[in-house]
Amino acid sequence: MSKTISAGRTPKIVIESIGGDLSLVGWEGDEILLKADDDEMRVNQDGEQVKVSCSDDLSLRVPKAASIFIGNIGGDASIRSLMGDIELKEISGDLSLRDVNSVAIETVHADFSLRGARGHLFIKSANSDVSIRDVDGNVTLETVADDLALRDVRGNVSVKVAEDVVMYLNPLAGNVYSVTAGDDILLVMPPKANATLNLNADEIDIEWKGIENDDEATSRVVTLGDGSASITLNAGGDIRVSNQSDAGDSAEDFGNFAGIGMDWSGFGERISQRVNQATQRAQRKVEEAARRIEQKTREAERRASRGKGFLEVGRWNWDFAPKGVPMPSKPQQASDEERLAILKMLQDKKITAEEAEKLLASLEGGS
């Protein structure tokens, strides 16, 4: 069913609830066109305000200057070509925005993509990947559960991300950019960028002419140009800062970023390298623990042969009394399955390298 409503050039559209998918497009006309099954859609009008609800899919064409409030969307949504503000409470599926103004969102449960916004973007909670490109205003993301790709934001940036962050920025004088990531951050800027960088991470790699790297540093303050923009990056993993446009070669390790049109590989390879290095460190700890156990066993055997009495080593208690001297049992060794299980947890980032080392050492009887 199609329904046409006249509500002026700047109507207020209130979409209370959508059970299925939503398609919302701004057009040059003065009328609102609604398409949905007759039995599924309900529409009420009060002057410029139009309230809509639909238990299934809904398609809307509205005047470009319309302002939009959406309560709940049960499926996916595509919204584009609007000059009015957009407010959304909750969406269960993917959300794609193109050529919009200011946007305020409470919760997105799946992937979020925005390309082209003349105003600000605010998201309280994004439970999957987020891709943002070409925003004139500020970007504020209070919580992103997975990865973030961000490019060409001309306002301030304040984001907190659980996983990886990839940013292409041309920092503007006086702007403040604050990024916290649970894992790695890649920041790419023009060679003549002016910014003061405050960096905190496990490893910091700066690919910039005239800037020397410090392999041991986990915190650095670096001034580029006149330092007129402020950039603060806090990473649970590594930080890489580069002025090379091809700093990333593939999006493979950065979630659902195919639509952002950038090359992401290379940096993802660094993530794998870091996991491999941690795994090798843990394996070396296992070998060291095994050598310690062998040494203590030999010492215990020598003392037993001399009738030295009682010896306690790690989790083993051996009685070397002269009466019927029992020989020490062979030290317990971790099985290949146990080692592999711990290393798999490390690779999946369920435990840290230090925790893996302690688990492997404890299995071998080390401290």
C-alpha positions in Angstrom: 0.0 0.0 0.0 1.1 3.6 -0.8 -0.1 6.6 1.2 0.6 10.3 0.5 0.5 13.0 3.2 1.0 16.8 2.9 2.7 18.3 6.0 4.7 21.2 4.6 8.4 21.5 3.7 9.7 21.0 7.2 7.6 18.3 8.8 8.4 16.5 12.0 8.3 12.7 11.4 7.9 10.5 14.5 8.5 6.8 13.7 7.4 5.1 16.9 8.3 1.5 16.0 9.3 -0.5 13.0 9.1 -4.3 13.2 11.2 -4.9 10.0 13.5 -2.8 7.8 13.3 0.9 7.2 14.2 2.8 4.0 14.1 6.6 4.5 15.0 9.1 1.8 14.7 12.8 1.5 13.5 14.3 -1.7 12.6 17.7 -3.3 8.8 17.2 -3.0 6.6 18.7 -0.4 4.7 15.5 0.3 5.4 12.4 2.4 5.1 9.1 0.6 4.7 5.9 2.7 4.9 2.4 1.5 4.0 -0.7 3.6 1.4 -3.4 3.9 -2.0 -1.9 4.6 -2.6 -4.1 7.7 0.9 -3.4 9.1 1.1 0.4 9.0 -0.6 3.1 11.2 -0.4 6.8 10.5 -1.6 9.8 12.5 -1.1 13.5 11.5 -1.4 16.6 13.6 -0.4 19.6 11.4 3.4 19.3 10.6 3.8 16.3 12.9 3.3 12.9 11.4 3.4 9.8 13.6 4.1 6.4 12.0 4.4 2.8 13.2 4.7 -0.4 11.2 5.0 -4.0 12.3 6.9 -5.0 9.2 9.0 -3.2 6.5 8.5 0.5 5.8 9.6 2.8 3.0 9.4 6.6 3.4 10.1 9.5 1.1 10.0 12.8 2.9 10.9 16.5 2.2 14.7 17.0 2.6 14.2 19.5 5.5 12.1 17.1 7.6 13.3 16.3 11.1 13.2 12.7 12.1 12.7 11.0 15.5 12.8 7.1 15.6 11.9 5.0 18.6 12.8 1.4 17.7 13.7 -0.4 14.5 13.6 -4.2 14.6 15.6 -4.8 11.4 18.1 -2.9 9.2 17.8 0.8 8.2 19.0 3.0 5.4 18.7 6.7 5.7 19.9 9.3 3.2 19.6 12.8 1.8 18.2 14.7 4.7 19.0 18.2 6.0 17.0 18.0 9.2 18.3 16.4 12.4 17.9 12.7 13.1 17.4 11.2 16.5 17.2 7.4 17.0 16.7 5.5 20.2 17.5 1.9 19.2 18.0 -0.3 16.2 18.5 -4.1 16.2 20.1 -4.4 12.8 22.6 -2.6 10.6 22.3 1.2 10.1 23.6 3.0 7.1 23.5 6.9 6.8 24.5 8.9 3.8 24.3 12.7 3.2 22.7 13.8 6.5 22.9 16.6 9.0 23.3 16.1 12.8 22.7 12.6 14.2 22.1 11.4 17.8 21.8 7.7 18.4 21.3 5.8 21.7 22.0 2.2 20.7 23.0 0.4 17.5 23.2 -3.4 18.0 24.8 -4.2 14.7 27.1 -2.5 12.2 27.0 1.3 11.7 28.1 3.2 8.7 28.0 7.0 8.1 29.3 8.8 5.0 28.7 12.5 4.7 27.3 14.6 7.6 27.1 18.4 7.8 26.5 18.4 11.5 27.6 16.4 14.6 27.5 12.7 15.3 26.8 11.3 18.7 26.4 7.6 19.6 26.0 6.4 23.1 26.4 2.6 22.4 27.5 0.8 19.2 27.6 -3.0 19.7 29.5 -3.9 16.5 31.8 -2.3 13.9 31.6 1.5 13.1 32.7 3.2 9.9 32.6 7.0 9.7 33.7 9.2 6.8 33.4 12.9 5.9 31.8 14.7 8.9 31.8 18.5 9.2 31.0 18.6 12.9 32.1 16.7 16.1 32.2 13.0 16.5 31.4 11.5 19.9 31.2 7.8 20.4 30.8 6.8 24.1 31.1 3.1 23.5 32.1 1.0 20.5 32.2 -2.8 21.2 34.2 -3.8 18.1 36.4 -1.8 15.6 36.3 1.8 14.4 37.4 3.2 11.0 37.3 7.0 10.8 38.3 9.4 8.1 38.0 13.1 7.3 36.4 14.5 10.4 36.6 18.3 10.6 35.3 18.7 14.1 36.6 17.4 17.5 36.7 13.6 18.1 36.1 11.8 21.3 35.8 8.0 21.1 36.2 4.9 23.2 36.6 1.6 21.3 37.0 -2.0 22.7 39.0 -3.3 19.7 41.1 -1.6 16.9 40.9 1.9 15.6 42.1 3.2 12.2 42.0 6.9 11.5 42.9 9.1 8.6 42.9 12.7 9.8 43.9 16.2 8.7 44.1 17.8 12.2 42.8 21.4 12.4 44.3 24.1 14.6 42.5 24.2 18.0 40.7 20.9 17.5 40.9 18.1 20.2 41.1 14.5 19.2 40.8 11.9 22.0 40.8 8.2 21.2 40.9 5.2 23.6 41.2 1.7 22.2 41.3 -1.7 23.8 43.8 -3.0 21.1 45.7 -1.2 18.4 45.5 2.3 16.9 46.7 3.3 13.4 46.7 7.1 12.8 47.5 8.4 9.3 48.0 12.2 8.7 49.4 14.4 5.9 53.2 15.0 6.0 52.6 18.6 6.9 50.2 18.0 9.8 50.4 20.3 12.8 49.6 18.5 16.1 50.8 17.7 19.6 50.6 13.9 20.1 50.2 12.4 23.6 50.7 8.6 23.1 50.3 5.7 25.5 50.6 2.1 24.4 52.5 -1.2 24.7 54.6 -0.2 21.7 54.7 3.1 19.8 55.9 3.3 16.2 56.1 6.7 14.6 56.9 6.7 10.9 57.7 10.4 10.4 60.8 12.2 9.0 62.8 13.8 11.8 61.1 11.7 14.6 63.2 8.9 16.1 61.5 5.9 17.6 62.2 4.7 21.1 61.6 0.9 21.2 61.3 0.9 25.0 58.9 3.8 25.3 55.3 3.1 26.3 54.4 6.8 26.7 55.5 9.7 24.4 54.7 13.4 23.7 55.6 14.4 20.1 55.1 17.7 18.4 54.5 17.9 14.7 54.8 21.2 12.9 53.4 24.0 15.2 51.5 21.5 17.4 48.3 23.5 17.1 45.9 20.5 17.3 45.8 18.2 20.3 45.7 14.4 19.7 45.6 12.0 22.6 45.8 8.2 21.9 45.5 5.5 24.5 45.9 2.0 23.3 45.8 -1.4 25.1 48.0 -2.7 22.3 50.2 -0.8 19.9 50.1 2.7 18.3 51.3 3.4 14.8 51.5 7.0 13.5 52.3 7.5 9.8 52.2 10.1 7.0 52.1 7.4 4.3 48.7 7.1 2.6 49.3 3.4 2.1 50.1 2.8 5.7 47.4 0.1 5.8 47.0 -2.4 3.0 43.8 -4.3 3.9 40.7 -4.1 6.1 40.9 -7.8 6.9 41.8 -7.3 10.6 39.7 -4.2 11.1 36.1 -5.5 10.9 33.4 -4.6 8.4 35.1 -1.6 6.7 34.8 -2.6 3.0 32.6 0.4 2.2 35.1 3.0 3.6 37.3 2.8 0.5 40.7 2.6 2.2 43.6 0.2 2.1 44.2 -1.4 5.5 46.7 -4.3 5.3 50.2 -4.2 6.8 49.0 -2.9 10.1 46.8 -6.0 10.6 50.0 -8.1 10.0 51.6 -6.3 13.0 48.8 -7.6 15.2 49.6 -11.2 14.2 53.3 -10.5 14.7 52.6 -9.3 18.2 50.5 -12.4 19.0 53.3 -14.6 17.6 55.9 -12.8 19.7 53.9 -13.3 22.9 53.4 -16.9 22.0 57.1 -17.4 21.6 57.8 -15.7 24.9 55.3 -18.0 26.6 56.9 -21.1 25.0 60.4 -19.9 26.2 59.0 -19.7 29.7 57.7 -23.3 29.3 61.2 -24.5 28.3 62.8 -22.6 31.1 60.4 -24.1 33.6 61.2 -27.6 32.3 64.9 -27.0 32.7 64.5 -25.8 36.3 62.4 -28.9 37.1 65.1 -31.2 35.6 67.8 -29.4 37.6 65.9 -29.7 40.8 65.1 -33.4 40.2 68.8 -34.2 39.7 69.7 -32.3 42.9 67.0 -34.2 44.8 68.2 -37.5 43.5 71.8 -36.7 44.6 70.6 -35.7 48.1 68.5 -38.8 48.3 71.4 -41.0 47.6 73.3 -39.3 50.5 70.4 -39.9 52.9 69.8 -36.2 53.5 66.2 -36.8 54.8 63.3 -34.6 53.7 63.3 -32.2 50.7 60.5 -29.9 49.5 60.6 -28.7 45.9 57.7 -26.7 44.4 54.6 -28.8 44.7 56.5 -32.1 45.5 57.4 -33.3 49.0 60.0 -36.0 49.1 60.9 -38.0 52.2 64.5 -39.2 52.0 64.7 -40.8 55.4 67.2 -43.8 55.6 64.4 -46.3 56.2 63.2 -47.6 52.8 64.1 -44.6 50.8 61.3 -43.9 48.2 62.6 -42.4 45.1 61.0 -39.1 43.9 58.4 -39.5 41.3 59.0 -38.1 37.8 58.0 -34.4 37.7 54.6 -33.8 36.1 54.8 -32.3 32.6 52.2 -30.2 30.8 50.6 -32.1 27.9 50.6 -30.8 24.4 46.9 -30.3 24.6 47.2 -28.1 27.7 49.9 -26.0 26.0 47.8 -25.6 22.9 44.7 -24.6 24.8 46.6 -21.9 26.7 48.3 -20.6 23.5 44.9 -20.6 21.7 43.4 -18.4 24.5 46.4 -16.1 24.1 45.8 -15.8 20.3 42.1 -15.2 20.8 43.1 -12.4 23.3 41.2 -14.1 26.1 44.3 -13.9 28.3 47.4 -11.7 28.2 50.9 -12.9 27.4 51.9 -12.6 31.0 48.9 -14.7 32.1 49.8 -17.3 29.5 53.3 -17.5 30.8 52.1 -17.9 34.4 49.7 -20.7 33.4 52.3 -22.6 31.4 54.9 -22.2 34.1 52.4 -23.4 36.8 51.6 -26.5 34.7 55.4 -27.3 34.6 55.8 -26.6 38.3 57.7 -23.3 37.8 57.0 -20.2 39.8 
